[in-house]
Amino acid sequence: MVDKEFVLQVDHELTFNVNTQIKEQLKWLIGTGHIAAGDMLPSANQLAEELRLNRNTINWVYTQLRDEGLVTMQKGRGTQVTDGLETQQLRKERMPMQGIVENAVREAKAEGFGLQPFFLASLAYILLHNPRPAGKLRILFVECEGHDYPFYRQAIEKSAGAEVETLFLDECSRPGHEIAEIVQRNHIIVTTLNHADEVKTAFAPYDRKVVVIGATVDSAALLEISRLEHGTNVAFVCLGTTGGDWMASRVREAGIEQIRYETIGWNESEQAADAYGHLDKIFASAAVFPALKALVPDKVALFPMQLEKSSENLLQDISLAGHQPSGGN
């Protein structure tokens, strides 16, 4: 839980919106170790009540932290800090920052400066001396919540060197002007092969190119599965059953038929160790692997996805060519 020494705050007079204020405070507490891996964050209802905010604001913050790989969100259990690479990297960055920030605060106070004006002036200095590239490519990634969308998002960011905004398919029913605004601030729309047709249909009214990418599985993982004994009870677990189905289909395509398998959606299933007691082996996508590993450590293995080489090359070509807002589907 959040260290009792620290109380989250929001200041409605700050330039930064309250969403960013809360998210950055939580990232600071996680990065400096005041919230440890495995700790549960307050429920959205509890934190919203404490800060006198709408519950949707807290849900947005937690979703952003999840997309950044810092927490997992589980129905019926709550929001838990992960111990993955993203959290470890955050700690590696923020721990040294803590001493620097504390020194800056002491010096600012000694000079009689107000802390908020001081750090706003610091932000202005950074923007002036490290201007953001004007031509930064911005990509709208459209996917369903059942697939390992954090994997795709990170792969797109890495391959295209772009800023990526995620929009879930069920959000495409939002009012037309809201979708138009989202499309307008992005240069290209990217989706996966699983949803190519429906995304192209949904965004046909907008003058944006839709790029379709695909993923595959590390061959070493398929080899490991192929070596399992006949009749082994296996589960493929992703954020939703659709993601688990995709994982299982990659195994079938590899001609692996000796196992008995089922697909499980982490966000749709009971999060208790005994729910997995009948299984011999569990293969988990990266998005759910840390939480499952903590729950049933002896049974879980990572199902390592990787972007198809053709998709990686396509994203790199788009980045090199620069953004072209129009072009159709």
C-alpha positions, 0 to 999 in steps of 0.5 A: 500500500501507499506509504503512510508518510506520503499523502497523494495530493492534487492542485487544481491551480497547476498547469498539469491536469490532475490525471498527470499529477496523480500518475507521476506521484505514484510513479515517484513512490514506486520508483523510489521504493516507497511502494514496493513490487507486490504492493496493492494500490488503493482501490479506485473508489477509495482513492477517488474519495480521498482526493474528491475526484471522479472514479473514472479519473483514478481508473484512467491513471491506473490504466496508464500505469498498466500500459506502462507495465508498472501495475496489473489490474485484476477484477476482484483483487485490485491493482498491484505493482509488478516486479517486471523490467519496466518497474526495475527500470523506473527504480533505476532512474528514480532512486538517483533522482531522489537525492538530486531533487532533494538537494534542489529543493533545499537550495530553492528554499534557502534562496527563498523561492516558492517550490512550484514557481521554481519547478515550473521555471525548471520545466520552461528551461528544459523545454527551451534547451531540449526542444521536442522534435517537431516531426515526432511521429504519432501513432494511434494503436487500435486493439481489443483488451483481450490481447497483449496490447502492452506488448504491441504498444512497446514493439511499435514504440521501439520499431517506429520510434513514435509516440503511441496512443492506445484505443480499445475497440469497444471505445470506437463507439464513442461520439464521432467528434471524440474519435475525430479528435483522437484521429486528428492528433495522430498521423497513422493508425496501426492495428493487428491482423486479428482486427484489421477488417473491423478497424478499417471499417470503423476508421474509413470516414477518416483520412488516415492510413491503417497499417496492419501488423502481426506477431509470432512466437519465439521458436524456442517456446514452441520447441518446449511445448512440443516436448511436453508429454502426451496428454499434458494439461496446458493453459494459455493465459492472456489478458482475455480469452481472445489473446489466449486463443491467439496463443493456442492457434500459434501452437496448432499451426506449429503442428503440436497436437499431443497436449490438452489445452484451454485458454484463459483470460486473466481479467475474466478468471478467478485469481486464486491458485486453486483455480489452476490446480488441475493444470500441469503447465501454464504459458502466460503472455508478458502482460500477465506473466508477473502476476501469474508467476507470483500466484503459481510459480512452479507451473508458469512459463513465459509465452514469448511473443515477437513482432513479425520481421515484415511488420518491424520493417514496415514500421521502421520504413514508416518512421524513416519516410516521415508521417504522411497523414493521408493515404486511405486504407 
